[in-house]
Each structure stands twice: as structure tokens, then as C-alpha cells.
Amino acid sequence: MKLFRPFLTWATVLVATHVHAGYQYQADVDYTKVNAADTDVHATSMQLHWFVDPLQHGDEEPWAEAAFLQRSRNFSVALDHNSLQLDGRPSDANSWSLGTEYMSQGHNVYAAGNISMLNGDNSLAGQAAVGYFLAKNWLVKADVYHHNMAGQAAQTDYGVSTKVIVPVLGGDYVVFNAAVANFEQGAAHNLSADYYMRPWWSVGVALREAAPGWQQLGDATEIRSEYYLWNRLALRGAFARVDVGNETDNQYSVGASLRF
């Protein structure tokens, strides 16, 4: 038994160090299926985040909101694949995205940008934002949306949004998000609330009012949940009812995140 004590001690220290050490990367994989009238839509997204400063998990805050609350500058790259089945005829499209967020604990200024490019096409879309932290847990910002789709006139639109994390019930949290955008085709609204009954477990609801004739899918009501199996691996799922034309169809989503 004495021969195993050094190994057991080393293994215990290794596990404890790995569990509590900071992380600088997060890999996300998400899959969504929509039964849209006579069309089945399958969307897969893979995204990698790099946090410039290592992040730490703390039970005094929601684990999924560590980057926001610790104001970590970050960069991201994403690949999206969309597969359509329209009357049995398949169609596929891939796009790349690059993004960044700038924020710091040394000041309250916020800035972000994202650009997406469609493979095999000249289409691109961009989004930028500038904002200000009114408190550690409260951000307000102005948003700019630019779309330059092949064969269509370029379009630039504007909006405002906010995010706030509210402690409740002596240890739980509610994360509120709200956004409004004024597109040429009409206004779009997004509202969501996620309740963290534990730092590693949330349930939430989201409401979307789409701009008429602009966004690919219409209004939606979603319920969702995310659960960390341990502090580096999270699983999530969502179900939504989405308006598609004159019909209301189902949307299913599952995903996972790994931090390292």
C-alpha cells in the first residue's frame, strides 16, 4: 500500500490543480434543426474562443458568465454549416466568422466586432458594438448591423441592447438580455431571461420578434437549459416554436462547451 501512496498523492494534486486552474480557451459545438413548413433546416456551428487573460471559475458567479463578469478580452473564430432539404432536394452552405470583444476591469468601456463570410459567394455580414458598463454586472451598448449580400444592395441598420446579471434569493442569479434593432424592413426585438439556481445550472426563456420579411425565420418563443457536468464541460439544449410564413413549427437545439 505504501508503494501506491506517492501515486495517489500525485493524482489527487493533479486533479485538484486541473479542476481549479484557469482556462484561456473555450470550444463550442451546437446543432439546430428546424421543421420549416416543407423545408428541413439543419445548422451546425463550431466556435473557438481565446481569452487573452486566463479566467477562473468561482461559485460566487454563474460559470457561463465568467468572461462577462471578469471582463476578459477575447477573440473567436467560427465555422457554420447549413443543410437544407427542400422538397427532397438538398442544398448546403458554409460560412466563416471572426469576432472579438474588448473590455477590461481597468475601465468601463466595451467594444465588439464580428464579420461573417459565405464560402463560394461574395456575401458578407458584419456587426459592431460600443458600450459602457454602468456597473460590474450591467452593460448597455449601441449596435450596428451591415449586410452586403450578393445580388442585393448593401444595408446598414442600428440598434441598442443591454445585459444585466441580478443576484436573487441569497445566491441565485437571473441574467437578462434585451435588444431592439431598427431594420429598413421593420423593427426586431429580442428578450431573454436565464435563471441560475446554481452557478453551473440555468433554465431560461427567450422571445424574438423578427423584422418583417428580413430575418430568415419569424417570431419565436424558446425554452432552454444549460448544465455544467464539471467546471470545464457544459451541455445545453433548447426547444422553440418558430413562425415560418403562415405556420408555426418546431426548432430543436443541442450543444456543448469545453474549456481548457
Phi, psi and omega in degrees: 000324181297329180295333182271346184299316178300320179295316180296320178297315179297318180294320179297315179295320181297314180296315181297319179295318182294321183292322187260355180291157177287169178224155180235355182228148173220126178253129180242139173228128181224145179229133180228137175235132178235128172269087186263096179053242180264017181235132173261127180246126176241122182236129178237133181231134175235127185223141178236127178253141171241119178265122185300317178254133181304140179259152178241145173275140174218136182288356178273005179208156177298132183297323182291345183253019183300316182296321180292311184287328177268001175051057182270125171298142182207159176232152182215153174225141184219149173235127179241136177235126178242129179238126181246144173236097181254109182053040178082358180261118183281150176212135183232150178211140178239148176216153177246148177224143173234135182215163177206151172231135177241122175202161185206149175286350180278347179204179186250010182277143180230142174212147180208155177206151180208139177226136181236139181231134181269126179298139176072018184211162176267007182288141174210157178221143180224153177218138178224156180210145170230140184207186183212136176276111175287337175206174180304325187251016185220118180241136170236144183207160173256137186242144176234131179241131178231131179232131177227082185270143182302130179082003180231159177289142177297148184221134177235130183226168189225156178199179175225153180206165180210155176218133180217139178248117187248121174286138180220156172054036173063037178150344176268171181219151170236128179254116180255136172231138177215139180211145173224137179228137181255089178279162177301327182277350181143176183274147175235142182230143175225130177227140176208153176217127179239125182260121178264101176282341171218159179301337185253006185217126180225152170229145185206174178223144180224142178236134178231128172249109187279154174290132184301126174070011184244301181285145190299320177247155185274207181301150183213148172235126188231142167244144187206165178205149175223139183220129176271115176296323166207179195288004176240354183228121180238144173240146181214160178204157181208152173227135182222151169255122189239134175281126177231104185064235179265006182245162173241122186238172183266145173230130181241139180221140173223154180196170179212151176228139178234128179251138181206000000 
